[in-house]
Each structure stands twice: as C-alpha cells, then as structure tokens.
Amino acid sequence: MMSHSQTAFRWLATLAFAAMLGVSGCAHRHATKAPMNQDAATLDAPAAGSSPTAALDPWEGFNRRTHRFNMGLDRYFLKPAAQAYTRFTPRLLRLGISHVFDNLQQPITAINLLLQGRPGKAGASFGRFLLNSTLGVAGIFDPATDAGIPTYSADLGQTLGVWGWRESRYLVIPFFGPGTVRDGLGRGISTRYSLVSEVASEYGVGVSFLYGLDARAGVLAYDHMLNDAEDDYLLLRDTYLQRRRCQIVDCSEELPDYLMPDYDYEIPDIDIGK
C-alpha cells in the first residue's frame, strides 16, 4: 500500500483542484429533493440559508479539527518541500516524473471505465498505458498524446456513484484530506492495487515521497485561492462535494464553461432526483 508520506502529499492535489472550481460550484437542480442511496444513517436537513452541501456534513466538528491539522501539516512541511522541489528540480525532469506517475494510474482508470460501462474509453486508456510504457520509456514521454489517444480519468468512488451510491457523508481524514465515506472506501481499495503502490513497494519509500512532491508541486499556483477564502473549510467542502457530483451526473447545463472542471471523459447523464 502507499505510505503515509505519499498520501499526506497527495490529498492536497485533490483539495486544490476542487478549489479551482470556485465557491459557486454546481447549481443544485435537485437540492430540494431527498438524496438517493445515502449512507446508512439519515442525513440532517440543512438549515435555511445554509449551503446545500451542509446536509452531507453531519460530522462538521470532527472534520474541521482534522482540516486544521492537515492545513498545519501542509503549511509547515508539505508546501515548503514542494516549493524546494520546484525550485531546484529542472522543469523537464519534473515533467517526466509527472508523466510516469500519470501513466501508472491508467490501468486503474481503464478498469473503472470498464466497470462504468464504457469499454471504448477503457480500451483507449489501457492502450495509452501500453504505448507510453513502451515507446514512452516507462511513461517518461507521452507518445500516446501525439498519437491522438485522449486521456481519461475515473476512480472507484466515481464508479460506486455511477452504480447508485449517489450521495455520501463528507469526511476529512488525517493526511488524506477531503472525501466522503464512499470515496474513502474507493480510495482504499484502489490504493491497495495501484501500480504506484507496487513500484513503491519494490523501490522503497523514495518513490512515495517523490509521488507526493509531484502532486503538491502541481497545485502550488492555486494556493492563493485558499488563502483568500473567508472560510477555507467551507470552500473545500462545498467545491469537493459539488465536483464529485459533477463527475457522476451531467451538470454541464448548470454551470458556465469557465466554472466546469477540465474533464477528459464523458459524464453519464443520470438524474439523481428519480
């Protein structure tokens, strides 16, 4: 499995990417309807005027404390390490490292696309992995893009959502960062079988450390969005949950183009109000 040092860095890639979407996120067409396929316990209804995502955060007290711990960890350890990595590592080398880690994720992506009923995209993702692993010298280079093979993204949490587990309680885990019960389960299973984990097990903790540095360095440019937020906890919670919803249902009609995440895969059109 991935080491704690790896996951400690990696959570910030998720949280900062969510922040890129902005506070407004997705408009909730179905916010007034009870969510389907919730976690086992009944979710509390949000107070009047509160965020539509508040109903998915009944553990806010715990989540806020964990959020503060994670942000402190980033401020004093993770961010400085990523800044040093960016400053002293040549850009071309960093690009090659990013390509390698991205390529190692493709088999998991292909499996999830297949489980979601998208065999064509699954085949393209696996083909991308084979081409970059061979002609791309273990993924250092990216001949698949030059060949016109698109990049897709899919994970087990999204797959569980497509299968029917649409809404899940928000949960912030130490080192892992923002997530949900559903996504945490999916992340744990995927991590166990990830090729990144296999490579780290074979070559040692340095691989995990480098994986985390690459992830954190990739989102340094967006740190100001969190620093400028009136409540960075609410910003991350709302945008994370809204982004995950948009990966499971088609919210393209609810958002202007400039607020849509840069999806490389087709979002299934599922009506969670039914």
Order of alpha helices (4+ residues) and beta strands (2+ residues): alpha-alpha-alpha-alpha-alpha-alpha-alpha-alpha-alpha-alpha-alpha-alpha-alpha
